[in-house]
Amino acid sequence: MKTIRISLLSVFATVLSFGLHAQDAKLPFTGTVQYRIAYESEMASKEQLAQQPAIATLRMGLDKAVFSMAEQKALADATTKEVHSLINLSSMGLGKYHMLETEAELQQEIEEMQNVKVEPTEETKDIAGYTAKLVKGSYKEGNIAIEMDIWCVEGFCNPFLSNATQANLPGLPGFPLEYTVKTPDMTMAFTVHKLTNEEVNPKYFNIPSAYKASTKEQMQKDIMEFMQSMQDMQGMGM
């Protein structure tokens, strides 16, 4: 659910990889990837950026992957061709939202992307034993121009599992293991801090019952009503 991922997260720029150790680069990959996240923005203060999540985690099985960052998760299921977005807004008193996108809806989302460009380069680098190739990507979402530098690993996993990441772009020649997302206002970079080949506990791919089925439109409506109520309270001096 690209619109939700980019609009709900503050989109922000690079960070050095460390803590990686040489290991066998097993394909297809199953295991856990921990990311460091770095931000840059001329619109936000250092204090505001410091409040953004500094770590994200990707857990991947053979047919499922879940990407967790702060109060948001994206679960891609290659068997059903569905993506589940789990967003916890309990801190706002709005509860926990579960939004489902089917294969047809994901395809429609791709078709609505404008000016999509995917330009592989010859530049490569080693990421925890995996050879990744740099791909330059860009597209427009409404009036927002988005650019990406994506380090792809060919054959890393089932291609559908790319839907779990922030760098889901049609036509990528592999899985986006590291990437930078740039908008006119902010830049956000995900760099691998730790990668572990292992069998992931299936519990990480479950949908908790506390998350209630909803839609993007309903969630946005709830957020707007919450913000309006906060403004009304401030206006009343409460």
SULQUI-V946511 format. One record per pair of residues at least 24 apart in sequence whose ideal C-beta (glycine too) atoms are under 6 Angstrom apart, sorted by the first residue. I is the first residue (numbers start at 1). J is the second residue. Records with the same first field share a line. If there is no record, write none. Layout:
BEGIN
I->J / J
END
This chain:
BEGIN
1->85 / 101
4->85 / 216
5->166
10->52
11->181 / 183 / 186 / 188
12->39 / 41 / 186 / 187 / 188
13->38 / 40 / 187 / 189
14->38 / 189
15->189 / 191
17->191 / 192
19->193 / 194
20->128
22->129
23->129
25->129 / 130
26->197
27->155
28->157
29->156 / 157
30->60 / 61
31->196 / 197 / 198
32->59 / 196
33->58 / 192 / 195
34->193 / 194
35->190
36->191 / 193
37->190
38->189
39->188
40->187
41->186
43->185
59->200 / 204
61->200
64->205
65->161 / 164
66->204 / 205
67->164 / 165
74->164
76->161 / 163 / 164
78->158 / 160 / 161
83->163
86->211
92->226
94->222
96->210 / 211
97->214 / 219
98->211 / 213
99->214 / 216
110->170
113->139
114->140
115->139 / 140
118->171
120->173
127->177 / 192
128->192 / 195
132->177
137->169
144->183
146->183
147->182
148->179 / 181
149->180
150->176 / 179
151->177 / 178
152->176
153->177
END
